[in-house]
Amino acid sequence: MATLGKILLDGTDIITRKTFDYPDRPTGERKAWDLSKFAEDQSKPARSTKYLTKFYEIDDLTRKRNALVKNGFKAIRKAKNNGRDK
């Protein structure tokens, strides 16, 4: 069924281009919502890899990160309360 749809769409495109003198491909930049750019552009490095995920699964790093955030929020709260702990 998908093949038939593709054939009909391609045929419609050909007829439209010939009838209205449209260019073969759209001109201009791709829009942000155009997902085809992700499939074609392999020259950019991956933003995330399985190795990066595995690195951040390390329990020790998670504990350190959580302690850092907790201490940061405590310091902010203390500063807002003029040095008084709550």
C-alpha positions, 0 to 999 in steps of 0.5 A: 500500500505504501508503494502505491501511495509513493507512486501516486505522490511522485506522479502528482509532483511530476504533473504539478512541476510540469504544469506550473513550471515549479523547480524540481526541488524546493528552494530555500532552507529547511524548516526546524520541523523538517526531520529529513535533515537529521537522516541526511546530515551525518557529518556532525558528531552525535550529541549522545552516545551509549558511552556517554549514557554509561558514563553517567550511570556511574552511582558515585557520580550520581551521588556527587552530583546530587550532593552538589545540587543539595548543598547549592540549594541549601546555600541559596536558601540560607542566603535568602534568609539572611544567614539563618538556616531553616 
